Amino acid sequence: MSWLVLLLAGLLEVCWAVGLKYTEGFTRPLPTALTVTAIIASLYLLEVASRTLPIGTAYAVWVGVGACGAAIAGMVLFGEPATPARLGFLGLLVVSILGLKLASP
């Protein structure tokens, strides 16, 4: 169950990372409120997951899911480049996240 909570925390991290773009410097009230809510929920779920998972593993997976998701969202939503090298390194990040899952107690 902790891994599902951690995955949800990582997905919320993607939401707030993307949300930052839509706040336009925190000048738009609705995107700002949604982004702040996603930040709080993401951190709370990370804390919940870290009650049973090692903090180093939980934090690394949270950051990895967030970074990978934000990079993919940037490509899809904002037209950021999807070069073979970039996709390859994102693949390595996914492999690293899965490795941490498999190597955890």
MONOR-V294230 format. One record per pair of residues at least 6 apart in sequence whose C-alpha atoms are under 6 Angstrom apart, sorted by sequence separation. I is the first residue (numbers start at 1). J is the second residue. D is the distance in Angstrom with one decimal. If there is no record, write none. Layout:
i: (I,I)
j: (J,J)
d: (D,D)
//
This chain:
i: (26,74,23,50,23,19,16,16,16,12,13,12,9,9,61,9,6,6,5,2,10,14,13,10,14,10,14)
j: (32,80,31,58,32,35,35,38,39,38,42,42,42,45,97,46,46,49,49,49,62,66,66,65,69,66,70)
d: (5.5,5.6,5.1,6.0,5.1,5.2,4.8,5.5,5.9,5.7,5.9,5.3,4.4,5.2,5.6,5.7,5.8,5.5,5.9,4.8,4.8,4.9,5.2,5.1,5.6,5.0,5.1)
//
